[in-house]
């Protein structure tokens, strides 16, 4: 893999993370800007402080936005934006 390929992969991942952040802010009506969310920041608990009801909204938004079907049983993927992006890439 050459440098140009690596840059394309990194750019695609950056764009995916940005789309996820925008989706979270818009769908959950978060009072922050997407750029304020760190890609490794926990989504629940001390991170964005999402709760179990938010999980259902996130699952629905991911289905609509990315055509990837998750369930609330896939809790490990809700750890951060990066974990969501990993799962979206793996299932796309």
MOQUIMO-V516025 format. One record per pair of residues at least 12 apart in sequence whose C-alpha atoms are under 6 Angstrom apart, sorted by the first residue. I is the first residue (numbers start at 1). J is the second residue. Records with the same first field share a line. If there is no record, write none. Layout:
I->J / J
//
This chain:
21->34
22->34
39->81 / 82
40->80 / 82
41->80
42->79 / 80
43->79 / 80
//
